[in-house]
Amino acid sequence: CLGPSPSLTFLSRPQLTPGSPDTVMSLQSTASGAVVSAAMKIREGFATFGVELPYDEKFVKAHVTDIMLYKAFAVVILVLWATLSEVSLSSLVTLSSGVQCFAFLLLARQANEQGTVRGISRKMLLTYAFALSCRLSSTLLYMGYLPVDKSGQHLYQAFDLATLVVVLGLAFACMQRYPSAAEDSFCVSVPIVVSLVLAWLVHPELNHRQVADGAWMASVWLEAVAFCPQIWMVAKAGRSQALTSHFVAVSFAARCMLAFFWLEAYPQLKIWKHVYGEGVTTHLYPGYVVVGAYSLQVIVMADFVYAYAKALTGSRSNGNIEL
C-alpha cells in the first residue's frame, strides 16, 4: 500500500525571485566576495616574487564597489574595442574618449552617493563642457579629426556626447547647490580667451574649413585649461575626496593616451602653403602646437597624480586623501 508521500524539503526553502531585493543583495555579496578573493590572490602571487602590493583585505573590502566599477568599465571597453575597432593607432583617440567619459561618471557617482557636489569645481565642468562642444561641432559635421577605424564612425562621437551630458548634469547640480564660490577661485576666463585666440591663429586644416578647424583646435587648448580649476581647488583644500582623486588620475591616463597618439601622428597635421616663386611648401607647426598642448595637459596633471599615488601608499583611513 502506498504511504504518505515523503516531504520534499527543498520546496520549503525560500526562493529568490529575479529582481527582488534579496536576489540583488545576494548577487552583490557574491560579486564582492569574488573581487576580494581575486585581489588577495593577486597580492599573494606578487608576494611570492618578493613584491608587496600596497593594500590589504580591509582596504579591498572598503573599496570593493570602486574596484567593481573599474572592472565593469574595462570589460565594456574591451568588448566595444574588439567589436568596432581595427586595433590601429587611431583607436587610441576613441579609447581616451571612453576613459574620460568614465572619469566623469566617477564624479557623478560621488555626487549621487554623498548628496553633495562639494569638492567638484564648477569652473572645471563649464570649461570642459565648452571644450566638448567645440570638438563635437567639428567631429559631428566633418571627418578630418575622426579615427580612421570603425570606432570613428559613431563610437567616438557617442563617448563625447555621453560625457557632455554627464558634465552638464554635474554643472547644473553645482549651480543649484554650490557650497562656496571662494573654494573655486581659479581665474579661468583669461586662459579661455587666450585658448580661443591661439586656436584661431594656429590650427591644422584637416577639415578644410577655418571655423571647424579652429573649433577643434580650441577644444585641445580648452582641455588643457579645464582641469586647472579642479587641481587648484584640491591644492587649496589640501585634500580630496577619493573619487575626485580617481577622476583626476583616470583623466591623466586619457591625456597620456592622446599625447602619445599625437606624438606619433603629428606629421599628418602638416599644412600646405603656396608661395609665389617657390611652389607648394609644407609646414609642421600646427602639429607641434597640438603636441605641445597635450604635453601641457600631462604636465599640469602629473604633479597631482604623483601626490595622489604617494598618499595612496600612505594613509587610507578615510575617504579623504591628504595631499
Protein Blocks (a to p, Z undefined) as FASTA:
>chain_A
ZZdddddfklmpccddehiaklmmmmmmmmmmmmmmmmmmmmmmmmmnopacfbdfklmm
mmmmmmmmmmmmmmmmmmmmmmmpghiaklmmmmmmmmmmmmmmmmmmmmmmnopaehia
fklmmmmmmmmmmmmmmmmmmcklgcfblklmmmmmmmmmmmmmmmmmmmmmmmmmgfbl
klmmccfklmmmmmmmmmmmpccfklopaklmmmmmmmmmmmmmmmmmmmmmmmmnopac
fklmmmmmmmmmmmmmmmmmmmmmmmmmpccdddehklpaddfklmmmmmmmmmmmmmmm
mmmmmmmmmmmmmcckbmbdcZZ
